[in-house]
Amino acid sequence: MSPDPTPGQTVGPFFHLGLPYAGDRHLVPEGSPGSLTLHGTVYDGAGDAVPDALLELWQPDADGKVVQEPGSVHRDGGTFTGFGRAATDADGRYSFTTVEPASFFAIAVFARGLLDRLFTRAYLPDATDPLLERLSRERRLTLTTQRDETGLVFDIHLQGEHETVFLDFAGRG
């Protein structure tokens, strides 16, 4: 007889102690040609900013190519790896310096009180995608970035009226 699986354990708020690393949120150097900022705020179900969340970002390069280069954790200042990690500040804000992908950014959210990380996507404002097409306009807006003077804004709502659409990947470990 096999044992029952053990329940998940809440994650955090331990992220600021061991997960950040030098250059973690800079997928490309600030000010480099074609760079932009993807930034926003993480909110809880009451609409309050979450000051101790951690976001991981995966993306293709500007040409839509999935990058398979080493160096995501030990940045060399020039190799684009398509991966970054950003902690929220005391006001729940995060930012990444990166390049604009063809369609969307894949994001994982770790935060206090979550038993597992949450997966979502941040689509460019004009993106089309089969996932977006299946959603109502209101739900689609929770996955869509907005342009501003520095790049793209993407707020994440963990619960509540404006809850971001999160994806369920069966069999993830």
DAKA-V562841 format. One record per helix or strand. SS is the DSSP state (a for helix, b for strand). FROM is the first residue (numbers start at 1). TO is the last residue. If there is no record, write none. Layout:
ss=SS from=FROM to=TO
ss=SS from=FROM to=TO
This chain:
ss=a from=15 to=18
ss=b from=26 to=26
ss=b from=35 to=43
ss=b from=49 to=49
ss=b from=54 to=58
ss=b from=83 to=87
ss=b from=93 to=99
ss=b from=104 to=110
ss=b from=118 to=123
ss=a from=130 to=133
ss=a from=137 to=141
ss=b from=144 to=144
ss=b from=146 to=147
ss=b from=151 to=153
ss=b from=156 to=157
ss=b from=167 to=167
